[in-house]
Amino acid sequence: MLLSSILVTILNESPVITPIYIINCGVLDSMNHERTSLYLSVFAGIILLLAGCGPKEQESIVATVGTKPITLKEYEDLYIKSNGSREAAAKSTQDEREKFLDLVTKFKLKLTDAYNQGLNKRPELLAEIDQYKSSLASSFLTDREITSPGAKMMYDRRHNEFRASHILISLGQSPSKDDSIAAYAKADTVIARLNAGERFDSLARLYSQDPSVSQNGGDLYYFTAGQMVPPFEDAVFAMKVGETTQKPVRTQFGLHIIKLVDKKPARGEIKASHIMIRFERQDPSPEDTLAAYEKIGAIQDSLKMGIDFDGLARRNSGDPGSASKGGDLGWFQRRRWIQSFDEVVQTLKPGENSGIVRTIYGYHLIRCYEERVPKGFDEAKKDMQQLYQQTRFQDDYKAYFTKLQSSTQYKLHEDVLTQFIASLDSNKTTKDSVWWSTIPRSVGSTSLITFGARGVSVDSVVKLVNARPDFNNTPLRDPSIRNTVDKIGESLVFSVRGETLEKDYPEFGAIMREYTDGIMLYQIEQDRVWNSVVVNDSVLRIYFNNNRDKFMFPDRVDFTELRASDDSVAQLIFAQAKAGKTFEQIAAADSVRMAMKSNFQADFAKNSAKLTPAIMKALAPIVDQLKSDGALKIQLTSHPDTSARKAQNKKLADQRIGAIKGYFKKRGIADQRVSTLSQPYNRKTATDVHG
């Protein structure tokens, strides 16, 4: 950078007025050899990261590259993005900020050269940018218009919890006309009887096809957003306490008549512990119940006397998951536990103990320790997005996309699709070369998809299919091709919407400009630098010979390593190496030894402990192994038959073990290297020892 002049003016040290640096400089653009002027006006240490800037200051020009200015806002956004956050940027030094401005200037100079060279008009780059724009439009709109508002709605709804009852009239997903009429008629009858004053729980037990109705009379207990299917949840959130739906609510389970019983603010999370005296069986007898109740009552008396809850839980609780932790159940929300337990624990205040609570598992005493209010949206956002994706996203996406198809005037021409599919070879896939060659020209040039007056021909769809790796190897059959065309159509809908997206979302335009600039920067570097590099073997060889010392490895050591399991084995290896054996020979011998048989069986004559020649022949190679490797040990295992004549057979087994140990000892094998084990005889073990 060639500086023509520098003027530095430092004002006073008032905390309100900060130093101002004014630099006027001329810059020689080495890429296009054109004179470019750069004017820097850096206020308050380059950018006002701490205090922020007013609208007019945000539009101040800190630099001009060619004819394009760099505003203070643009610089500040780039600098904050580079540092990761406004807080981190505010901690940087002025020198760091000036260096970053220099980087931005160089970046802008390269971009100016790229656009001057007309790279933004190259067809292959335009195609890449259009493809990215379509993909970005899909993810951008999905996040901004579906997921983000959906997660916020989910969060807002979870501020309250509702208690409702319902009557379910079963109706399948694809019912016949008669089944639908019958189901709706039954629902209307129930609603009429409710309006006439009959009890909801009584009619629930009479009409509802919910399997749990016999136990709960239709009561669904307390719930909040994300815990019921969306149509049911939406109906409940629109009701007032005491109201009953006047029209049945349709879900995938059937028709619901709903009554809102209660609504109140959600408590958030609580932390509690419990002591449980478990019933001995699932269907306890009166005696079992009484015994458990007396025990939990005694523990309750101990609590009233001031005995520590934690200690009582550790000593007495029958819950294996929490007893060792003093009964601690951690942090939890409504509906985490069985209803009979949850109803009580949700009424407790911090520091309060419950009375005796019965559940299907046993009797409980519960203590609430802490509670905390629901998280703020920023903290809960990730969890809400995940919950929304799991519960509502698919339905909301379908509804949103239907509206998007309408607004873009999307139409799939079924007659053309039928001709397209009929012209394909159904025995092939899109992986086959020129799979599209059977499509007649008259079909290929016809619009398969239209957006108002704009058409997308069959040939264009084929090109889009070939460009997408996820469509590789797609069978050329009706269902598969229809599914593929639907996905292509979906992508095109977002692409068309993306054409006007910048008007509604300026940040979308900023992302696209950033991506386009990146493509331009990459391409100009390819053209100016890497594509200009000529690789010449003779020149490279000359360079290598002149710099040979720079390509030499430092001194290196070639070694062989043998690892031992313990010190005695290592000492044995060392002795063998010292005696002249190579590592290869030692390793080879060890490999042979490891491949040798390691289990042997000694068959004695009946009622005898005498070693036969066959036994001694089997023991000889074991002795050789023990002598060649001082680290080896041996275990002798007997299997006496103790089902009959126990003492006699045990004595005979000990005699036989002693005979083998004596054989080893006579041949120099120390007793400490031979261990013994006696195991009762069974049919899966080796030959039994009995007289």
C-alpha positions in Angstrom: 0.0 0.0 0.0 1.5 3.4 -1.0 0.6 6.1 1.4 0.7 9.6 0.0 0.1 11.4 3.4 -0.7 10.7 7.0 -2.2 13.1 9.4 -2.8 12.1 13.0 -4.7 14.5 15.3 -5.1 13.7 18.9 -7.7 15.8 20.7 -8.1 15.9 24.5 -8.4 13.2 27.1 -12.0 13.8 27.8 -13.9 10.5 28.4 -16.5 11.7 25.9 -14.2 12.6 23.0 -11.9 9.9 21.8 -8.9 10.2 19.4 -9.7 10.6 15.7 -7.3 9.2 13.1 -7.6 10.5 9.5 -5.6 8.8 6.8 -5.6 9.8 3.1 -3.8 7.4 0.9 -3.5 6.3 -2.7 -3.4 2.6 -3.5 -1.9 1.0 -6.5 -4.1 -2.0 -7.6 -1.5 -4.5 -8.8 -4.2 -6.7 -10.3 -5.6 -4.3 -12.8 -3.0 -1.5 -12.7 -5.7 1.1 -12.1 -5.5 3.9 -9.6 -7.9 3.3 -6.7 -8.5 5.9 -3.9 -9.0 4.8 -0.4 -10.3 7.2 2.3 -10.3 6.1 5.9 -12.2 7.8 8.7 -11.9 5.7 11.8 -14.0 7.1 14.7 -13.6 6.1 18.3 -10.9 3.5 17.8 -12.2 2.4 14.3 -15.7 1.2 15.4 -17.9 2.0 18.3 -18.3 -1.6 19.4 -19.1 -0.8 23.0 -21.5 2.1 22.7 -22.9 1.3 19.3 -23.6 3.8 16.5 -26.5 5.9 15.4 -28.1 5.4 12.0 -26.1 8.3 10.4 -22.8 7.0 11.8 -23.6 3.5 10.6 -23.7 4.8 7.1 -20.4 6.6 7.4 -17.9 5.6 4.7 -14.7 4.2 6.2 -13.2 3.2 2.8 -13.8 3.4 -0.9 -12.5 0.7 -3.3 -12.9 1.9 -6.9 -16.4 3.4 -6.9 -17.8 1.1 -4.1 -17.8 2.4 -0.5 -17.3 0.4 2.6 -19.7 1.7 5.3 -19.0 1.6 9.0 -21.9 -0.8 9.4 -20.5 -3.2 6.8 -17.0 -3.1 8.4 -18.4 -3.5 11.9 -20.6 -6.5 10.8 -17.5 -8.2 9.1 -15.4 -7.5 12.2 -17.9 -8.9 14.6 -18.4 -12.0 12.5 -14.7 -12.5 12.3 -14.3 -12.3 16.1 -17.4 -14.5 16.8 -19.3 -11.9 18.9 -19.6 -8.2 19.6 -18.1 -8.8 23.0 -15.0 -10.4 21.7 -14.6 -7.7 19.0 -14.9 -4.9 21.6 -11.9 -6.4 23.5 -9.6 -6.1 20.4 -6.9 -3.5 20.1 -6.9 -0.6 17.7 -4.0 -2.2 15.9 -6.0 -5.4 15.3 -8.9 -3.3 14.0 -6.7 -1.4 11.6 -5.1 -4.7 10.3 -8.5 -6.1 9.7 -9.5 -3.0 7.7 -6.4 -3.7 5.6 -7.6 -7.3 5.0 -11.1 -6.1 4.0 -9.5 -3.6 1.6 -7.4 -6.3 -0.1 -10.5 -8.6 -0.2 -12.5 -5.8 -1.9 -9.7 -5.2 -4.4 -9.7 -8.8 -5.5 -13.4 -8.8 -5.8 -13.3 -5.6 -7.9 -10.9 -7.3 -10.3 -13.1 -10.4 -10.4 -16.2 -8.4 -11.4 -14.1 -6.3 -13.9 -13.1 -9.5 -15.6 -16.7 -10.5 -16.0 -16.5 -13.6 -13.8 -20.1 -12.9 -12.6 -21.3 -13.6 -16.1 -19.8 -17.0 -16.6 -22.5 -19.6 -17.2 -20.9 -22.3 -15.0 -20.5 -19.9 -12.1 -24.1 -18.6 -12.5 -25.4 -22.2 -12.5 -23.5 -22.9 -9.3 -24.8 -19.7 -7.7 -28.4 -20.5 -8.8 -28.2 -24.0 -7.4 -26.9 -22.7 -4.0 -29.6 -20.0 -4.0 -32.3 -22.6 -4.5 -30.9 -24.8 -1.7 -30.5 -21.8 0.6 -34.0 -20.6 -0.1 -35.4 -23.9 1.1 -33.4 -24.0 4.3 -33.8 -20.3 4.9 -37.6 -20.3 4.5 -38.0 -23.5 6.4 -36.2 -22.0 9.4 -37.7 -18.4 9.2 -41.3 -19.3 8.4 -41.8 -22.7 9.9 -39.3 -23.9 12.5 -38.5 -20.6 14.3 -42.0 -19.4 14.7 -43.1 -22.9 15.5 -40.5 -23.3 18.2 -41.6 -19.8 19.6 -45.2 -20.8 19.6 -44.3 -24.1 21.3 -42.4 -22.2 24.0 -45.2 -19.6 24.6 -47.8 -22.4 24.9 -45.7 -24.3 27.5 -46.2 -21.4 29.9 -49.5 -23.0 30.8 -50.6 -26.6 31.5 -54.1 -28.0 30.9 -56.1 -30.8 32.3 -58.7 -32.3 30.0 -60.9 -35.3 29.6 -62.0 -36.8 26.3 -64.3 -39.4 24.7 -62.7 -41.2 21.7 -64.8 -42.5 18.9 -62.4 -44.7 16.8 -62.2 -43.9 13.1 -59.4 -45.1 10.8 -57.2 -42.9 8.6 -59.0 -44.0 5.4 -62.5 -44.9 6.5 -65.5 -45.8 4.3 -68.3 -43.3 3.9 -70.6 -45.4 6.0 -68.0 -45.7 8.8 -67.5 -41.9 8.8 -71.2 -41.2 9.0 -71.7 -43.7 11.8 -68.7 -42.3 13.8 -69.8 -38.6 13.4 -73.4 -39.6 14.3 -72.2 -41.3 17.5 -70.1 -38.2 18.4 -73.1 -35.9 17.8 -75.2 -38.1 20.2 -72.6 -37.9 22.9 -72.3 -34.1 22.5 -76.1 -33.8 22.7 -76.2 -35.8 25.9 -73.4 -33.7 27.5 -75.3 -30.6 26.6 -78.3 -32.1 28.3 -76.3 -32.2 31.6 -75.1 -35.8 31.8 -71.8 -36.5 33.5 -68.7 -36.5 31.3 -67.0 -39.5 33.0 -70.2 -41.6 32.8 -70.6 -41.0 29.1 -66.9 -41.6 28.6 -67.1 -45.0 30.2 -70.2 -45.7 28.0 -69.0 -44.5 24.7 -65.2 -43.9 24.7 -63.0 -46.4 22.9 -59.8 -45.2 24.6 -58.4 -48.4 26.3 -57.6 -46.5 29.5 -61.2 -45.1 30.0 -62.2 -47.8 32.5 -59.5 -46.6 34.9 -59.6 -42.8 34.4 -63.1 -42.0 33.1 -61.5 -40.1 30.2 -59.2 -38.0 32.3 -55.9 -37.2 30.5 -54.3 -35.5 33.5 -52.2 -32.3 33.1 -50.3 -31.7 29.9 -48.7 -28.9 28.0 -47.6 -28.2 24.4 -45.9 -31.0 22.6 -47.5 -33.8 24.6 -50.7 -34.4 22.6 -51.2 -34.7 18.8 -51.4 -31.2 17.2 -55.2 -31.2 16.3 -56.1 -32.2 19.8 -53.6 -29.7 21.3 -54.9 -26.9 19.1 -58.5 -27.5 20.1 -57.6 -27.5 23.8 -55.6 -24.3 23.7 -58.6 -22.5 22.1 -61.0 -23.6 24.8 -62.0 -22.0 28.1 -62.1 -24.0 31.4 -65.4 -25.9 31.7 -66.1 -25.9 28.0 -66.8 -29.0 25.9 -66.2 -29.1 22.2 -69.4 -28.7 20.2 -67.9 -30.5 17.2 -65.7 -33.6 17.4 -62.0 -33.1 16.9 -60.5 -35.3 14.2 -57.0 -36.9 14.8 -55.3 -40.0 13.4 -56.9 -41.9 16.3 -60.5 -41.0 15.5 -63.0 -38.4 16.8 -62.6 -36.7 20.2 -65.1 -34.9 22.3 -63.0 -32.8 24.7 -63.8 -31.1 28.0 -61.2 -28.6 29.4 -61.2 -29.2 33.2 -58.4 -26.9 34.4 -55.8 -24.5 33.1 -52.9 -22.9 35.2 -49.4 -21.6 34.8 -46.7 -24.2 34.3 -44.6 -24.6 37.4 -41.3 -25.2 35.7 -38.9 -27.8 37.1 -38.7 -29.1 40.7 -36.1 -31.2 42.5 -37.3 -33.8 44.9 -36.4 -37.1 46.7 -38.5 -40.0 47.8 -38.4 -43.0 50.1 -40.3 -46.0 48.7 -41.3 -49.2 50.5 -41.9 -51.5 47.6 -44.7 -54.1 47.5 -43.3 -57.6 47.3 -45.4 -58.4 44.3 -47.5 -56.7 41.6 -50.8 -57.7 43.2 -50.0 -57.4 46.9 -52.2 -59.2 49.5 -53.8 -57.2 52.4 -51.1 -58.5 54.6 -48.3 -57.3 52.3 -50.0 -53.9 52.0 -50.3 -53.6 55.8 -46.7 -54.6 56.4 -45.4 -52.0 53.8 -47.7 -49.3 55.3 -46.5 -49.9 58.8 -42.9 -49.6 57.7 -43.4 -46.4 55.8 -45.4 -45.1 58.8 -42.4 -45.7 61.1 -40.2 -43.9 58.7 -42.6 -41.0 58.6 -42.5 -40.9 62.4 -38.7 -40.7 62.2 -38.9 -37.7 59.8 -41.2 -35.9 62.3 -38.6 -36.5 65.0 -36.0 -34.6 62.8 -34.2 -37.6 61.4 -32.4 -36.7 58.1 -34.4 -37.6 54.9 -31.3 -38.5 53.0 -30.1 -41.0 55.5 -33.5 -42.6 55.9 -33.7 -43.0 52.1 -30.3 -44.6 51.9 -31.1 -47.1 54.7 -34.7 -47.9 53.8 -35.8 -47.0 50.3 -36.7 -49.9 48.0 -36.0 -47.8 44.8 -32.6 -49.1 43.5 -32.2 -46.2 41.2 -32.3 -43.5 43.9 -31.7 -45.1 47.3 -27.9 -44.8 47.1 -28.3 -41.1 46.3 -30.5 -40.4 49.3 -33.7 -40.8 47.2 -32.7 -38.0 44.8 -34.8 -38.0 41.7 -33.1 -35.0 40.1 -34.8 -32.1 38.3 -38.1 -32.9 36.5 -41.3 -31.5 35.1 -45.0 -32.4 35.2 -45.8 -35.9 33.9 -42.3 -37.3 34.6 -43.7 -39.8 37.0 -46.8 -42.0 37.4 -49.9 -39.8 38.0 -50.6 -40.8 41.6 -47.0 -39.8 42.5 -46.9 -36.7 40.2 -50.1 -35.3 41.5 -48.7 -35.1 45.0 -45.1 -34.0 44.2 -46.4 -31.1 42.1 -48.2 -29.6 45.1 -45.2 -29.6 47.4 -43.2 -26.4 48.1 -39.4 -26.4 48.6 -38.6 -27.8 52.0 -42.0 -29.6 52.4 -42.6 -33.3 52.9 -45.6 -35.2 51.6 -47.9 -37.5 53.5 -47.9 -41.2 52.7 -48.5 -41.7 48.9 -49.5 -45.0 47.4 -48.7 -46.0 43.8 -48.8 -49.4 42.1 -45.2 -49.9 43.2 -45.6 -49.3 46.9 -45.8 -46.5 49.5 -43.8 -43.3 49.2 -42.7 -40.3 51.2 -41.6 -37.4 49.1 -39.6 -34.3 49.9 -39.4 -31.2 47.6 -36.0 -29.5 47.8 -35.9 -26.8 45.1 -37.9 -25.3 42.2 -36.9 -23.2 39.3 -38.9 -21.1 36.9 -39.1 -22.1 33.2 -36.1 -21.2 31.1 -36.1 -18.0 28.9 -36.6 -18.6 25.2 -33.0 -18.1 24.2 -31.9 -20.8 26.7 -34.8 -23.1 25.8 -34.7 -22.5 22.0 -32.7 -25.5 21.0 -35.0 -27.8 23.1 -38.1 -26.2 21.7 -36.9 -26.6 18.1 -36.2 -30.2 18.7 -39.6 -30.8 20.3 -41.3 -28.9 17.5 -39.5 -31.0 14.9 -40.7 -34.2 16.6 -44.3 -33.2 17.1 -45.6 -30.6 14.6 -43.1 -29.9 11.9 -44.2 -32.4 9.3 -47.8 -31.3 9.4 -46.9 -27.6 9.4 -44.4 -28.1 6.5 -47.1 -29.7 4.4 -49.5 -26.9 5.0 -46.8 -24.3 4.3 -45.6 -25.9 1.1 -49.2 -26.1 -0.2 -49.5 -22.3 0.3 -46.1 -21.8 -1.4 -47.2 -23.9 -4.4 -50.2 -21.7 -4.7 -48.3 -18.4 -4.4 -45.7 -19.5 -7.1 -48.5 -20.8 -9.3 -46.9 -24.2 -9.4 -48.6 -26.9 -11.5 -47.5 -30.4 -12.4 -48.9 -31.6 -15.7 -50.1 -35.1 -15.1 -50.6 -35.9 -18.8 -47.0 -35.0 -19.6 -45.8 -37.0 -16.6 -47.6 -40.0 -17.8 -46.1 -39.7 -21.3 -42.6 -39.2 -19.7 -42.9 -42.3 -17.6 -44.3 -44.4 -20.5 -41.3 -43.5 -22.7 -38.7 -44.8 -20.3 -37.2 -48.3 -20.2 -38.6 -49.7 -16.9 -35.8 -52.3 -16.8 -33.2 -49.5 -16.3 -32.3 -47.0 -13.7 -30.9 -43.4 -13.8 -27.4 -45.0 -13.3 -27.5 -46.4 -16.8 -25.9 -44.3 -19.4 -28.2 -42.2 -21.6 -31.2 -43.6 -19.8 -33.2 -40.7 -21.2 -32.5 -41.5 -24.8 -35.9 -43.2 -25.3 -37.8 -40.0 -24.6 -39.3 -38.6 -27.8 -38.4 -35.1 -28.7 -42.0 -34.1 -28.6 -42.2 -35.2 -25.0 -38.8 -33.8 -24.0 -39.6 -30.3 -25.1 -43.0 -30.2 -23.4 -43.4 -28.4 -20.1 -43.8 -30.9 -17.3 -44.0 -28.2 -14.5 -45.2 -24.7 -14.9 -45.1 -21.6 -12.7 -47.7 -19.4 -14.3 -46.4 -18.6 -17.8 -43.0 -20.1 -17.1 -42.4 -23.7 -18.0 -39.9 -26.4 -17.1 -39.6 -29.0 -19.8 -39.1 -32.7 -19.4 -35.5 -32.3 -20.8 -34.8 -29.8 -18.1 -36.1 -32.1 -15.4 -33.9 -34.8 -16.8 -30.9 -32.5 -16.5 -31.8 -31.7 -12.9 -32.2 -35.4 -12.1 -28.7 -36.1 -13.5 -27.2 -33.3 -11.5 -28.3 -34.6 -8.2 -26.4 -37.5 -6.6 -29.4 -38.5 -4.5 -31.3 -39.5 -7.6 -28.5 -41.8 -8.9 -29.7 -45.4 -9.5 -33.4 -44.4 -9.3 -35.6 -47.2 -11.0 -37.3 -45.9 -14.2 -40.7 -47.1 -12.9 -43.9 -45.2 -12.2 -43.7 -44.8 -8.4 -40.0 -43.9 -8.3 -40.2 -41.4 -11.2 -43.2 -39.7 -9.6 -41.4 -39.4 -6.3 -38.3 -38.0 -8.1 -40.4 -35.4 -10.0 -42.1 -34.4 -6.8 -38.8 -33.7 -5.2 -37.6 -31.8 -8.2 -40.8 -29.8 -8.2 -40.3 -29.0 -4.5 -36.8 -27.7 -5.1 -38.1 -25.6 -8.0 -40.9 -24.1 -5.9 -38.3 -22.9 -3.4 -36.1 -21.7 -6.2 -38.9 -19.5 -7.7 -39.7 -18.2 -4.2 -36.0 -17.4 -3.8 -36.1 -15.0 -6.7 -38.0 -12.4 -4.7 -36.9 -13.4 -1.2 -34.4 -10.5 -0.8 -37.4 -8.1 -0.8 -38.9 -9.8 2.3 -35.6 -10.8 4.0 -32.6 -8.4 3.3 -30.4 -10.9 5.3 -31.0 -13.5 2.6 -29.6 -11.1 0.1 -26.6 -10.5 2.3 -25.9 -14.3 2.6 -26.2 -14.7 -1.2 -23.8 -11.7 -1.8 -21.4 -13.2 0.6 -21.6 -16.6 -1.2 -21.3 -15.0 -4.6 -18.3 -12.9 -3.5 -16.7 -16.1 -2.2 -17.2 -17.8 -5.6 -15.7 -14.8 -7.4 -12.7 -14.6 -5.0 -12.0 -18.3 -5.5 -12.2 -18.1 -9.3 -10.1 -15.0 -9.6 -7.4 -16.7 -7.6 -7.6 -19.7 -9.8 -7.3 -17.6 -12.9 -4.7 -15.2 -11.7 -2.5 -17.6 -9.7 -3.0 -21.3 -9.9 -4.0 -21.5 -13.6 -0.9 -19.5 -14.4 1.4 -22.0 -12.7 3.3 -24.2 -15.2 4.8 -27.4 -13.8 8.1 -28.2 -15.5 9.9 -31.4 -14.5 13.3 -30.1 -15.6 12.9 -26.9 -13.6 11.7 -28.8 -10.6 14.7 -31.1 -10.8 17.1 -28.2 -10.9 15.4 -26.7 -7.9 15.6 -30.0 -6.0 19.3 -30.5 -6.7 20.0 -26.9 -5.6 18.1 -27.4 -2.4 18.7 -31.1 -1.8 19.8 -30.6 1.8 16.3 -29.1 2.6 14.6 -32.4 1.6 16.8 -34.8 3.6 15.4 -36.7 6.6 17.3 -36.2 9.8 19.2 -39.1 11.4 16.8 -42.0 12.0 17.1 -45.2 14.0 15.8 -48.6 12.7 14.9 -50.9 15.7 12.9 -53.9 16.6 10.9 -54.2 19.7 9.7 -57.2 21.7 7.2 -56.6 24.4 6.9 -58.8 27.5 3.9 -59.3 29.8 6.0 -59.1 33.0 9.6 -58.6 34.2 10.4 -62.3 34.4 9.6 -62.8 30.7 11.6 -59.7 29.8 14.6 -61.1 31.7 14.3 -64.4 29.8 14.2 -62.5 26.5 17.2 -60.5 27.5 19.1 -63.6 28.5 18.3 -65.3 25.1 19.4 -62.2 23.2 22.6 -61.9 25.2 23.3 -65.5 24.4 23.3 -64.7 20.7 19.8 -65.3 19.5 18.3 -62.6 17.2 15.0 -61.0 18.0 13.6 -62.7 15.0 14.6 -66.1 16.3 13.2 -65.3 19.8 9.9 -64.1 18.3 9.6 -67.1 16.0 10.2 -69.5 18.9 7.6 -67.8 21.0 5.1 -68.0 18.1 5.7 -71.7 17.9 5.3 -72.1 21.7 2.0 -70.0 21.6 0.7 -72.4 18.9 1.4 -75.4 21.0 -1.3 -77.3 22.7 -2.1 -75.7 26.1 -4.6 -78.2 27.5 -3.7 -81.9 28.3 -5.7 -84.7 29.8 -4.3 -87.5 31.9 -6.3 -90.8 31.9 -5.5 -93.0 34.9 -6.4 -96.6 35.3 -9.4 -97.4 37.4 -8.8 -97.0 41.2 -5.2 -96.1 40.4 -2.9 -93.0 40.9 0.0 -94.5 39.1 1.5 -92.6 36.1 1.2 -94.8 33.0 3.7 -94.5 30.1 1.0 -92.7 28.1 0.6 -90.1 30.8 4.3 -89.5 31.1 4.6 -89.2 27.3 1.9 -86.5 27.5 3.7 -84.7 30.3 7.1 -84.6 28.7 6.5 -81.8 26.3 5.0 -79.7 29.1 8.3 -80.1 31.1 10.2 -78.9 28.0 8.1 -75.8 27.7 8.4 -75.0 31.4 12.2 -75.4 31.2 12.5 -73.2 28.1 10.4 -70.4 29.6 10.8 -69.6 33.3 7.7 -67.4 33.3 5.4 -70.2 32.4 3.2 -71.8 35.1 0.9 -74.8 35.0 -2.5 -75.6 36.7 -3.6 -79.1 37.4 -7.4 -79.5 37.6 -9.2 -82.6 39.0 -12.9 -83.4 38.5 -13.9 -85.9 41.2 -17.3 -87.4 41.0 -18.8 -86.4 44.4 -22.3 -87.6 43.8 -21.4 -91.0 45.3 -18.5 -92.2 47.5 -17.5 -88.6 48.0 -14.6 -89.0 50.4 -13.1 -91.9 48.5 -13.2 -90.2 45.1 -11.8 -87.0 46.6 -8.9 -88.8 48.1 -8.2 -90.6 44.8 -8.2 -87.3 42.9 -5.7 -85.8 45.4 -3.4 -88.8 45.0 -3.4 -88.4 41.2 -2.6 -84.7 41.4 0.2 -85.5 43.8 1.7 -88.0 41.4 1.8 -85.5 38.6 3.3 -82.8 40.8 5.9 -85.3 41.9 6.8 -86.0 38.2 7.3 -82.3 37.5 9.4 -81.9 40.7 11.8 -84.8 39.8 12.4 -83.0 36.5 13.4 -79.7 38.1 10.0 -77.8 38.1 9.5 -75.9 41.4 6.3 -76.5 43.3 5.4 -72.8 43.2 5.1 -73.0 39.4 2.4 -75.7 39.7 -1.0 -74.8 41.1 -4.0 -77.2 41.6 -7.8 -76.8 41.4 -10.6 -79.2 42.2 -14.0 -78.9 40.5 -17.0 -81.1 40.9 -17.6 -83.5 38.0 -20.2 -82.7 35.4 -20.7 -84.1 31.9 -19.2 -81.1 30.2 -15.8 -81.3 31.9 -12.9 -83.6 31.1 -12.7 -87.3 32.1 -14.0 -87.7 35.6 -11.9 -89.0 38.4 -13.6 -91.9 40.3 -12.6 -95.4 41.3 
